[in-house]
Amino acid sequence: MTTATKPTTAIDLEHRLALYRSQVALRLFETRAYDLFLENLVKGTSHLSLGQEAIAAGVAAAMRETDWTFATYRGHAHTLARGVPMTPVLAELLGRANGLMAGKGGSMHLTSVEHGVMGSYAIIGAHLPIACGAAWSAQYRGTDQVAVCFFGDGTTNIGAFHEALNFAAIWKLPVVFICENNLWMEYTRTTEVTAVAHPAADRAGAYGLESILVDGNDADAVYDVAARAIARARAGEGPSLIEAETYRHGGHSRADPGKYRPDEEVAQWKAKDPVPRYRARLVELGVDEATLVAIESEVADEVEAATEAAKAGAIPGEDLLMKDVWANGGSSWRN
Ligand SMILES: Cc1ncc(C[n+]2csc(CCOP(=O)(O)OP(=O)(O)O)c2C)c(N)n1
């Protein structure tokens, strides 16, 4: 097993500052989303990934604009990290007409093809074969695009996970699977219902893949393993599976206080919070306080502006109900 937990020294300061900004943006955005939920403004359910920011930020930093992201229902961070602006994402959570999906999709269906965000998937595991399909399309068409697919630890017990890995391996598809192991499924501890300790990494070998385990609360380490896996995929060397160990600060979804998790476990992981940890690393590297404060206040302003714009968005009209429901692509292709 390859365990990559040491921060890489290959990342220059400019990229590190960008990684910090990205993590701060994900943190402040979702903190605001939670506040808006408490104000009863967020429509439908939503799943936050507070505490897991280093993964979305680190992986996105290693991707090219033309690469594809396949996100989960816990996909705000996956979407924002690819460069989708905050306003349409927040407006979507609020069910407004200026939302990313015009207010019809909500938190769990964020998609932006122009940013390579090829959907958020609420049926767990469903998107792994779909990511393989996208990767196959890139391989078939001879483009050098790579599909990156995020999923949780619990998802590794779904059949589609195993089917997709086998399929990706035998066809050497340019796909990178990222398991965000936050230790918990919906309300169940993953190790209680899983035969191996590392739900993704321990199974990689069964499909001929290297086992890659990374500290998912260290954006540099995540960036490092993701960059290597993506480069391999782009070079035609086939798929990779990365298990990033992390913890979500909150419960499963917005309505779950997560009280079933031991207090010491929550405290232990909060002490490894990726955002202050990365900030401390930058300070150690000699970045001055004013630079960090400037980044934080720019991001805070961005969240403020997005909140105002989202709240000002119109409530969609009833005509939206029947819009984009059915695409008549014709049937001539069958002939
Ligand atoms: C096929 C399917 N079964 C059950 C569910 C209900 N469900 C939603 S999330 C979830 C747990 C997923 O846990 P994990 O993959 O560890 O991701 P996390 O929520 O911790 O990010 C379950 C069982 C679902 N959405 N799809």
Ligand as a Chemical Component Dictionary entry (heavy atoms), coordinates in Angstrom:
data_LIG
# 
_chem_comp.id                   LIG 
_chem_comp.type                 NON-POLYMER 
_chem_comp.pdbx_formal_charge   1 
_chem_comp.three_letter_code    LIG 
# 
loop_
_chem_comp_atom.comp_id 
_chem_comp_atom.atom_id 
_chem_comp_atom.alt_atom_id 
_chem_comp_atom.type_symbol 
_chem_comp_atom.charge 
_chem_comp_atom.model_Cartn_x 
_chem_comp_atom.model_Cartn_y 
_chem_comp_atom.model_Cartn_z 
_chem_comp_atom.pdbx_ordinal 
LIG C1  C1  C 0 -28.423 3.103  -3.759 1  
LIG C2  C2  C 0 -28.672 3.952  -2.532 2  
LIG N1  N1  N 0 -28.884 3.357  -1.349 3  
LIG C3  C3  C 0 -29.093 4.107  -0.244 4  
LIG C4  C4  C 0 -29.109 5.476  -0.333 5  
LIG C5  C5  C 0 -29.323 6.313  0.927  6  
LIG N2  N2  N 1 -28.038 6.903  1.302  7  
LIG C6  C6  C 0 -27.733 8.161  0.968  8  
LIG S1  S1  S 0 -26.214 8.578  1.460  9  
LIG C7  C7  C 0 -25.936 7.080  2.154  10 
LIG C8  C8  C 0 -24.642 6.790  2.867  11 
LIG C9  C9  C 0 -23.471 7.011  2.013  12 
LIG O1  O1  O 0 -22.324 7.006  2.795  13 
LIG P1  P1  P 0 -20.905 7.326  2.204  14 
LIG O2  O2  O 0 -20.761 6.707  0.857  15 
LIG O3  O3  O 0 -19.905 6.934  3.219  16 
LIG O4  O4  O 0 -20.881 8.895  1.976  17 
LIG P2  P2  P 0 -21.042 10.138 2.958  18 
LIG O5  O5  O 0 -22.518 10.441 3.020  19 
LIG O6  O6  O 0 -20.454 9.803  4.277  20 
LIG O7  O7  O 0 -20.313 11.261 2.294  21 
LIG C10 C10 C 0 -27.036 6.263  1.991  22 
LIG C11 C11 C 0 -27.128 4.887  2.500  23 
LIG C12 C12 C 0 -28.897 6.060  -1.589 24 
LIG N3  N3  N 0 -28.879 7.376  -1.759 25 
LIG N4  N4  N 0 -28.654 5.278  -2.682 26 
# 
loop_
_chem_comp_bond.comp_id 
_chem_comp_bond.atom_id_1 
_chem_comp_bond.atom_id_2 
_chem_comp_bond.value_order 
_chem_comp_bond.pdbx_ordinal 
LIG C1  C2  SING 1  
LIG C2  N1  SING 2  
LIG C2  N4  DOUB 3  
LIG N1  C3  DOUB 4  
LIG C3  C4  SING 5  
LIG C4  C5  SING 6  
LIG C4  C12 DOUB 7  
LIG C5  N2  SING 8  
LIG N2  C6  DOUB 9  
LIG N2  C10 SING 10 
LIG C6  S1  SING 11 
LIG S1  C7  SING 12 
LIG C7  C8  SING 13 
LIG C7  C10 DOUB 14 
LIG C8  C9  SING 15 
LIG C9  O1  SING 16 
LIG O1  P1  SING 17 
LIG P1  O2  DOUB 18 
LIG P1  O3  SING 19 
LIG P1  O4  SING 20 
LIG O4  P2  SING 21 
LIG P2  O5  DOUB 22 
LIG P2  O6  SING 23 
LIG P2  O7  SING 24 
LIG C10 C11 SING 25 
LIG C12 N3  SING 26 
LIG C12 N4  SING 27 
# 
